Amino acid sequence: MLSSLDVSNSHNLGVLYCDANPALTSLYMKNGKNEFSYNFTDDPNLTFICVDESQLQDIQDYVNNNNIGNNPTITSDCLMATQEVSANKILVYPNPVKDVLYIQRFDSAQRDKAEIYDMSGKKVKTFNGNSVNVSNLQKGMYILKIDGQTVKFIKE
């Protein structure tokens, strides 16, 4: 099952069906095409949906009328997915990531070691620094814990 679905480069998309996927947390539908059919019901863990600005209200209505996800954020700013930050302002990018995940801090606090956990809570990596190679991790969603904060990211 997919934890993230990105159709933003599918400019000829006519229909999108991604329903009944309990692992789906992020859906990227912003592709410059404002009219296509979609169905993403029965995705209880959906927390983030990125759409074209002209689709914001339609998608919000669809989500509200179909009781979709876990009160998902619906935005046309796809960068918000990389800014799932705690109050102390940590940014991780790119998100989703294939090889190297970069960490940017917006304060001057001392950085402790960082840890990466899979969604079952198992620690899969420990590191220090502003970047980490995650190419050896399986595809899926992970949690980065650093300086007492947690940030989710997706490994492609």
C-alpha positions as CSV (number, residue, x, y, z in Angstrom):
1,M,0.0,0.0,0.0
2,L,1.1,3.5,-0.7
3,S,1.8,6.0,2.1
4,S,2.1,8.9,-0.4
5,L,0.8,9.4,-3.9
6,D,2.1,12.1,-6.1
7,V,0.3,12.7,-9.5
8,S,1.6,16.3,-9.8
9,N,3.5,15.4,-13.0
10,S,0.5,13.7,-14.6
11,H,-0.7,16.6,-16.6
12,N,-3.0,14.4,-18.7
13,L,-4.7,12.8,-15.7
14,G,-8.4,12.2,-16.3
15,V,-9.3,9.9,-13.3
16,L,-7.7,9.3,-9.9
17,Y,-8.9,6.4,-7.7
18,C,-6.9,5.9,-4.6
19,D,-9.6,4.7,-2.1
20,A,-9.5,2.1,0.5
21,N,-5.8,2.6,1.3
22,P,-5.3,2.9,5.1
23,A,-1.6,3.6,4.7
24,L,-2.1,6.7,2.6
25,T,-1.1,9.9,4.5
26,S,-0.2,12.4,1.7
27,L,-1.9,13.1,-1.7
28,Y,-0.3,15.4,-4.2
29,M,-2.9,16.3,-6.9
30,K,-1.6,19.7,-8.0
31,N,-0.9,19.2,-11.7
32,G,-2.2,22.2,-13.5
33,K,-5.2,20.4,-14.7
34,N,-8.2,21.7,-12.9
35,E,-10.8,19.1,-14.0
36,F,-10.5,15.4,-13.5
37,S,-12.4,12.8,-11.6
38,Y,-11.2,11.5,-8.2
39,N,-12.1,9.2,-5.5
40,F,-10.1,8.9,-2.3
41,T,-12.7,7.7,0.3
42,D,-11.8,5.2,3.0
43,D,-8.3,6.5,3.5
44,P,-8.5,7.0,7.3
45,N,-4.9,8.3,7.8
46,L,-4.9,10.9,5.1
47,T,-3.5,14.1,6.7
48,F,-2.2,16.2,3.7
49,I,-3.7,17.0,0.3
50,C,-2.1,19.4,-2.1
51,V,-4.2,20.6,-5.0
52,D,-4.3,23.4,-7.6
53,E,-5.6,26.6,-6.1
54,S,-8.7,26.5,-8.2
55,Q,-9.6,23.1,-6.7
56,L,-9.2,24.1,-3.0
57,Q,-12.9,24.6,-2.3
58,D,-14.1,21.6,-4.3
59,I,-11.6,19.3,-2.5
60,Q,-12.5,20.8,0.9
61,D,-16.2,20.2,0.2
62,Y,-15.4,16.6,-1.0
63,V,-13.4,15.9,2.2
64,N,-16.1,17.3,4.4
65,N,-19.0,15.6,2.7
66,N,-17.3,12.2,2.6
67,N,-15.6,12.3,6.1
68,I,-12.2,11.6,4.6
69,G,-9.0,11.2,6.5
70,N,-7.9,12.5,9.8
71,N,-8.9,16.2,9.3
72,P,-6.4,16.6,6.4
73,T,-4.6,19.8,5.6
74,I,-5.8,20.9,2.1
75,T,-3.5,23.4,0.4
76,S,-2.2,24.6,-2.9
77,D,1.3,25.1,-1.2
78,C,2.9,21.7,-1.7
79,L,5.9,22.9,0.3
80,M,3.8,22.7,3.4
81,A,4.5,18.9,3.4
82,T,8.2,19.7,3.9
83,Q,7.3,22.1,6.7
84,E,5.6,19.7,9.0
85,V,7.5,21.3,11.8
86,S,7.3,21.6,15.5
87,A,7.2,25.1,17.1
88,N,11.0,25.2,17.2
89,K,11.2,25.5,13.4
90,I,12.9,22.5,11.9
91,L,12.6,22.0,8.1
92,V,13.4,18.7,6.4
93,Y,13.8,18.5,2.6
94,P,13.2,17.1,0.1
95,N,10.1,15.4,1.2
96,P,9.5,12.9,-0.2
97,V,13.2,12.0,-0.3
98,K,15.1,9.4,-2.3
99,D,18.7,9.6,-1.1
100,V,19.8,12.4,1.2
101,L,17.5,14.2,3.7
102,Y,18.6,17.7,4.7
103,I,17.8,19.3,8.0
104,Q,17.6,23.1,8.4
105,R,17.2,24.8,11.8
106,F,15.9,28.3,12.2
107,D,17.4,28.9,15.6
108,S,20.9,28.7,17.1
109,A,20.2,25.9,19.6
110,Q,22.8,23.1,19.9
111,R,21.9,20.1,17.8
112,D,21.8,16.8,19.6
113,K,22.1,13.5,17.8
114,A,19.1,12.7,15.5
115,E,17.2,9.5,15.3
116,I,15.0,8.1,12.5
117,Y,12.1,5.7,13.4
118,D,9.8,3.7,11.2
119,M,6.1,3.9,11.7
120,S,6.2,0.9,14.0
121,G,8.4,2.8,16.4
122,K,11.6,0.9,15.6
123,K,14.8,3.0,15.5
124,V,16.3,2.6,12.1
125,K,19.1,5.2,12.0
126,T,21.1,7.5,14.4
127,F,23.2,10.4,13.1
128,N,24.7,13.8,13.8
129,G,24.8,16.7,11.4
130,N,22.6,18.6,8.9
131,S,22.0,15.7,6.5
132,V,21.6,12.0,6.4
133,N,21.7,9.4,3.6
134,V,18.4,7.4,3.7
135,S,18.9,5.6,0.4
136,N,19.1,2.2,2.3
137,L,15.7,2.7,4.0
138,Q,12.6,1.0,2.6
139,K,10.0,3.2,1.0
140,G,7.4,4.6,3.4
141,M,6.9,7.1,6.1
142,Y,9.4,7.8,8.9
143,I,9.7,10.0,11.9
144,L,12.8,12.1,12.5
145,K,13.5,12.9,16.2
146,I,15.9,15.8,16.8
147,D,16.3,18.2,19.7
148,G,13.2,16.9,21.4
149,Q,11.1,17.5,18.2
150,T,9.5,15.1,15.7
151,V,9.1,15.6,12.0
152,K,7.6,13.1,9.6
153,F,9.1,12.5,6.2
154,I,8.5,10.1,3.3
155,K,11.1,7.9,1.8
156,E,10.5,7.1,-1.9
